[in-house]
Amino acid sequence: MFHRLRPLLLLGIGCGVGCASSGVVPAALTGAPRPGAPMPSDASPVAVVHRGGDLCSHSVRRGGVEYNFDVACGASTILYVQTLDRAFRSPEGLSIGEPLRKALAIPGSIMLKDQGCGVLLPSGWVAHSNQERQPPCNGLLETPIIYFDSRAGDGGA
């Protein structure tokens, strides 16, 4: 799928590719970027170009939380959102550093065995531990959450 915490090639690109104002977001994360929404007008003007040059990653700070998000280079619709910021709290109340088992204990959450054993939360955010692993995922339940992400099709953050 989209990127997973890997080194990226940094290229300076202006935001002249059609920045737009942010859309409506859930009350629990007012101002957080989300998949399907337009790129915020105050997003970082420098992009990280990755995945063979077709995705451009920007960042924006909202409510004291730093978010990274991807758009198709030359476009302005958000495809993927990620945060590694310890100040982030999911709508379910989870934060970075908590054990992955807490995410799985939330009613309605699902272990994504085909996506490195991340846990899809009811809000659409996915909690990821420090290891990308194929099933069985049981050995990861005590590892800490190190980032949250959301992409179009995951339920929408």
C-alpha angles and dihedrals in degrees: 000000000000124000124310114200097296131143112278134199110248114219125171110237126168120236090242090114092096111290112195136188119272122265133226115302134190114280091239091063104029109191097010112140114244138191113273094025123111118263110269114255091230095053118130110286090218118076132200107224115210146148093061094316099298099102127059119198121208132174136220134179118228128173091349093308126113114221129187118204139180130225127175104267107264093021134088107212114108113239102173136017128195137174132189092174115127089213090067118107119187117225085257090058098253123141139185113283096036117117116267089236089072089061092049091049092062110103110253096022119132131203107233100214092175092055103056095284096292118160118238108216124208089252091061095252116125119217114214130195127214094271133063104216139167118227136324089070097174092100091064099058094096095043116103124257107249101178145004126217141173133193136182108284096029092097097278122268 
